[in-house]
Amino acid sequence: MIEEQAQVTAIEQGNITVQSIVKSTCSGCQQLESCGSGQIAKAFPQKRITYTLFSDLPVKVGDKVIIGLSEKLLLSAAWQVYMWPLIGLFIGGFLGNTLLEHRLIAHELLALPLALIGSFLGFALAKRQQDKITNEPEWSPTLLKVVE
């Protein structure tokens, strides 16, 4: 379970709204003052993400809570987002190369758009799958505990 600390911002009918701050990976490093990436991370404001989730635990507005998301779900989403465009790129490239070998296209530069189209179609498939599962309850974070 991947855990993150959040703060309760609203409660209505068993659902709570929590807000979490996305932290930069540079925020905890010892070399923060002398690193260029650390300086860039300090220059931009931290992003806040809001989730609405069901809670059985007694909470009130302002409480700090720990929310969690299954690693399996996160890895599944990452696979879809990264691998479908890559698979589409390979299939499009293979198709372009096959057409080139059979002399149906005249030059390698004409095969390149097929690889790019394949990659775009893989991206569109990944986006469609992500949009389909967005509202499913198992894909939302769960409230694990209230921090004292």
Secondary structure as GFF3:
##gff-version 3
##sequence-region A 1 148
A	DSSP	beta_strand	2	12	.	.	.	ID=ss1
A	DSSP	beta_strand	15	22	.	.	.	ID=ss2
A	DSSP	three_ten_helix	25	28	.	.	.	ID=ss3
A	DSSP	three_ten_helix	32	34	.	.	.	ID=ss4
A	DSSP	alpha_helix	36	43	.	.	.	ID=ss5
A	DSSP	beta_strand	47	54	.	.	.	ID=ss6
A	DSSP	beta_strand	64	69	.	.	.	ID=ss7
A	DSSP	alpha_helix	71	101	.	.	.	ID=ss8
A	DSSP	alpha_helix	108	133	.	.	.	ID=ss9
A	DSSP	three_ten_helix	137	139	.	.	.	ID=ss10
A	DSSP	beta_strand	142	147	.	.	.	ID=ss11
###
